[in-house]
Amino acid sequence: MENLKKSFDVIVVGAGTGGTTAARFAAKKGLDVCLIDRKEKSHIGDKICGDAVGAEIFDILKINPPQGEELSCHIKGAKLYPPNMKKCLTLIDPKQAGYIVNRLEFGQRLLNEALDAGVAQFLDNTMVLDLIYKEKFVSGLKVRLSNGEKFDLNAKLVIDGSGFNTPLRKKAKNPLIENEISKTDAILCYREIVRFPKGDQEVMDPEYISIILDKEKAPGGYIWYFPKNETSLNIGLGVFMDYGGKVKEFYQNNVFKEFIKTPNYEILSSGGGVAPIRRPLWSCADNGFMLIGDAACHVNPLHGGGIDPSMRAGFYAANTAVQAIEQADFSLQKLWDFNYEIMTSIGAEFAALDLLRRVLQRLSNDSLNFGLEKDLLSSEEILQVSSTGSLDLSLLSMATKAIKGIANPKLMLDLNYLRIKMNEIIKHYKNFPRYNEDFEVWKNKTIDIYEKVEKMSYG
Ligand SMILES: Cc1cc2nc3c(=O)[nH]c(=O)nc-3n(C[C@H](O)[C@H](O)[C@H](O)COP(=O)(O)OP(=O)(O)OC[C@H]3O[C@@H](n4cnc5c(N)ncnc54)[C@H](O)[C@@H]3O)c2cc1C
């Protein structure tokens, strides 16, 4: 590979939704960018996924929403069911509206737009192996081409968007970058895209994604039923990582048998994957290094949705990279601006939703049925929680809830305590310290809030 360029302003690892967004906006602003993926170019975007994307991100980034071949269908909102499915909460707001995409076509479009924006070099079929540190700064990467040839690439900045199993997070030397993600902070998913002949089976609520909470059928996660069009579905479930060997069995018994009623089905795609479901890393940066998307746990902990946040993080990282290059400052102190941007936006929301997720994972099916049936959390409140991570209840609505929740006062009190802690953590994240402020104090308070929620006994 003699004519391979080996030095860049920025190297972006991973051409997923986060990496292509980071590369696109960095290149658009004139940076010399190299984008690398281990997959072949024509497979970029092909990921086992629920394929649901919110509409808002396309407005924020001012890029075209999915259309044409990459669009499966438009979604008005979400329907949330308790285990007994007796009642459904319908969640409709601009943030819940969105699209079901054809993941490969969507990923290919994002890649092509990044390349058109001026990415200087795209290396597909190239495995990134390790970070190169020089005097405490990340200064490049060790990579291996598909022909087995290994070499080093140099960069002023490396942006890691190589997903949950990134090899780079494990090699990061800054102790604020957690090298390993706890098994309890991730969820194992399995899904299929199933097609059936027209008229053989009705698609339930074709304009909504449906989510079913059930501690027994999907322990630790939920079942999803997402329409693709009038003859196909994306259905699957997420479970605690400990159920590793059993996830397919859970899917067969609790999802496929439950929802596929015709014998004339065709399975178009099947497979599993892991999604992180926790607040972002303590720091998503080191000297010369930023992490985005699944690699940095930029995923909604409530439902595992990470396409929009990875794109948002890619955009923030590109903006910080532009400033860092302009000022020739690649230190963590400069890149802390990226941390600040993340923590005060999606970080605040995800920390609050992480607390909610931890409580929901422990509630019994009876409590879930009771809580949703009695409107202890209403559609509006769930929307407020899932879109902002905070929940402001008037005294009147608290009193109404107290009456409805009278048969289960413990659950009522627990949910109220949780609400207080969610509001507290969101404010706390909005006050994320600047680089020279006292991070340790901030970190200890975060741990304290988490520990208090962990100690709840749950209704
Ligand atoms: C089953 C399942 C269902 C999901 N459903 C949804 C959903 O409906 N909606 C939603 O918003 N989110 C969903 N998610 C989460 C979503 O898929 C991710 O959050 C999102 O894709 C993260 O994007 P990313 O760019 O960070 O990483 P990825 O999309 O994982 O991209 C990482 C890229 O890095 C490349 N790569 C990895 N390692 C290397 C290496 N060593 N060298 C070079 N390249 C490398 C990979 O080939 C890949 O192209 C789901 C996840 C799973 C597992």
The ligand as an SDF file (V2000), in Angstrom:
LIG
                    3D

 53 58  0  0  0  0  0  0  0  0999 V2000
  -30.6840   -5.5250   18.1770 C   0  0  0  0  0  0  0  0  0  0  0  0
  -30.5300   -4.0460   18.2930 C   0  0  0  0  0  0  0  0  0  0  0  0
  -31.6060   -3.2380   17.9740 C   0  0  0  0  0  0  0  0  0  0  0  0
  -31.4570   -1.8470   18.0090 C   0  0  0  0  0  0  0  0  0  0  0  0
  -32.5210   -1.0660   17.6300 N   0  0  0  0  0  0  0  0  0  0  0  0
  -32.3750    0.2680   17.5670 C   0  0  0  0  0  0  0  0  0  0  0  0
  -33.4200    1.1050   17.0680 C   0  0  0  0  0  0  0  0  0  0  0  0
  -34.4950    0.6370   16.6580 O   0  0  0  0  0  0  0  0  0  0  0  0
  -33.2210    2.4330   17.0510 N   0  0  0  0  0  0  0  0  0  0  0  0
  -32.0530    3.0000   17.4930 C   0  0  0  0  0  0  0  0  0  0  0  0
  -31.9280    4.2340   17.4670 O   0  0  0  0  0  0  0  0  0  0  0  0
  -31.0340    2.2360   17.9350 N   0  0  0  0  0  0  0  0  0  0  0  0
  -31.1660    0.8940   17.9790 C   0  0  0  0  0  0  0  0  0  0  0  0
  -30.1180    0.1130   18.4040 N   0  0  0  0  0  0  0  0  0  0  0  0
  -28.8550    0.7580   18.7910 C   0  0  0  0  0  0  0  0  0  0  0  0
  -28.1330    1.2740   17.5570 C   0  0  0  0  0  0  0  0  0  0  0  0
  -28.0110    0.2560   16.5840 O   0  0  0  0  0  0  0  0  0  0  0  0
  -26.7320    1.7900   17.9450 C   0  0  0  0  0  0  0  0  0  0  0  0
  -26.8440    2.5830   19.1000 O   0  0  0  0  0  0  0  0  0  0  0  0
  -26.1360    2.6370   16.8340 C   0  0  0  0  0  0  0  0  0  0  0  0
  -26.0080    1.8990   15.6610 O   0  0  0  0  0  0  0  0  0  0  0  0
  -24.7530    3.1300   17.3010 C   0  0  0  0  0  0  0  0  0  0  0  0
  -24.0500    3.6310   16.2550 O   0  0  0  0  0  0  0  0  0  0  0  0
  -22.4420    3.7150   16.3050 P   0  0  0  0  0  0  0  0  0  0  0  0
  -22.0870    4.5350   15.1240 O   0  0  0  0  0  0  0  0  0  0  0  0
  -21.9920    4.1440   17.6340 O   0  0  0  0  0  0  0  0  0  0  0  0
  -21.9350    2.2230   16.1450 O   0  0  0  0  0  0  0  0  0  0  0  0
  -22.2520    1.1140   15.0600 P   0  0  0  0  0  0  0  0  0  0  0  0
  -23.4690    1.4390   14.2720 O   0  0  0  0  0  0  0  0  0  0  0  0
  -22.1900   -0.1780   15.7840 O   0  0  0  0  0  0  0  0  0  0  0  0
  -21.0350    1.2280   14.0390 O   0  0  0  0  0  0  0  0  0  0  0  0
  -19.7420    0.8230   14.3860 C   0  0  0  0  0  0  0  0  0  0  0  0
  -18.9360    0.6420   13.1110 C   0  0  0  0  0  0  0  0  0  0  0  0
  -17.5730    0.4120   13.4960 O   0  0  0  0  0  0  0  0  0  0  0  0
  -17.0370   -0.6500   12.7390 C   0  0  0  0  0  0  0  0  0  0  0  0
  -15.9850   -1.2900   13.5420 N   0  0  0  0  0  0  0  0  0  0  0  0
  -16.1350   -1.9610   14.6930 C   0  0  0  0  0  0  0  0  0  0  0  0
  -14.9390   -2.3530   15.1720 N   0  0  0  0  0  0  0  0  0  0  0  0
  -14.0190   -1.9360   14.2810 C   0  0  0  0  0  0  0  0  0  0  0  0
  -12.5980   -2.0430   14.2180 C   0  0  0  0  0  0  0  0  0  0  0  0
  -11.8820   -2.6650   15.1740 N   0  0  0  0  0  0  0  0  0  0  0  0
  -11.9530   -1.5090   13.1480 N   0  0  0  0  0  0  0  0  0  0  0  0
  -12.6530   -0.8620   12.1730 C   0  0  0  0  0  0  0  0  0  0  0  0
  -14.0010   -0.7320   12.2000 N   0  0  0  0  0  0  0  0  0  0  0  0
  -14.6790   -1.2390   13.2380 C   0  0  0  0  0  0  0  0  0  0  0  0
  -18.2360   -1.5840   12.4720 C   0  0  0  0  0  0  0  0  0  0  0  0
  -18.0230   -2.3670   11.3220 O   0  0  0  0  0  0  0  0  0  0  0  0
  -19.3780   -0.5640   12.3060 C   0  0  0  0  0  0  0  0  0  0  0  0
  -19.5680   -0.2030   10.9610 O   0  0  0  0  0  0  0  0  0  0  0  0
  -30.2410   -1.2770   18.4100 C   0  0  0  0  0  0  0  0  0  0  0  0
  -29.1550   -2.0980   18.7600 C   0  0  0  0  0  0  0  0  0  0  0  0
  -29.2900   -3.4710   18.7010 C   0  0  0  0  0  0  0  0  0  0  0  0
  -28.1140   -4.3360   19.0650 C   0  0  0  0  0  0  0  0  0  0  0  0
  1  2  1  0
  2  3  1  0
  2 52  2  0
  3  4  2  0
  4  5  1  0
  4 50  1  0
  5  6  2  0
  6  7  1  0
  6 13  1  0
  7  8  2  0
  7  9  1  0
  9 10  1  0
 10 11  2  0
 10 12  1  0
 12 13  2  0
 13 14  1  0
 14 15  1  0
 14 50  1  0
 15 16  1  0
 16 17  1  0
 16 18  1  0
 18 19  1  0
 18 20  1  0
 20 21  1  0
 20 22  1  0
 22 23  1  0
 23 24  1  0
 24 25  2  0
 24 26  1  0
 24 27  1  0
 27 28  1  0
 28 29  2  0
 28 30  1  0
 28 31  1  0
 31 32  1  0
 32 33  1  0
 33 34  1  0
 33 48  1  0
 34 35  1  0
 35 36  1  0
 35 46  1  0
 36 37  1  0
 36 45  1  0
 37 38  2  0
 38 39  1  0
 39 40  1  0
 39 45  2  0
 40 41  1  0
 40 42  2  0
 42 43  1  0
 43 44  2  0
 44 45  1  0
 46 47  1  0
 46 48  1  0
 48 49  1  0
 50 51  2  0
 51 52  1  0
 52 53  1  0
M  END
$$$$
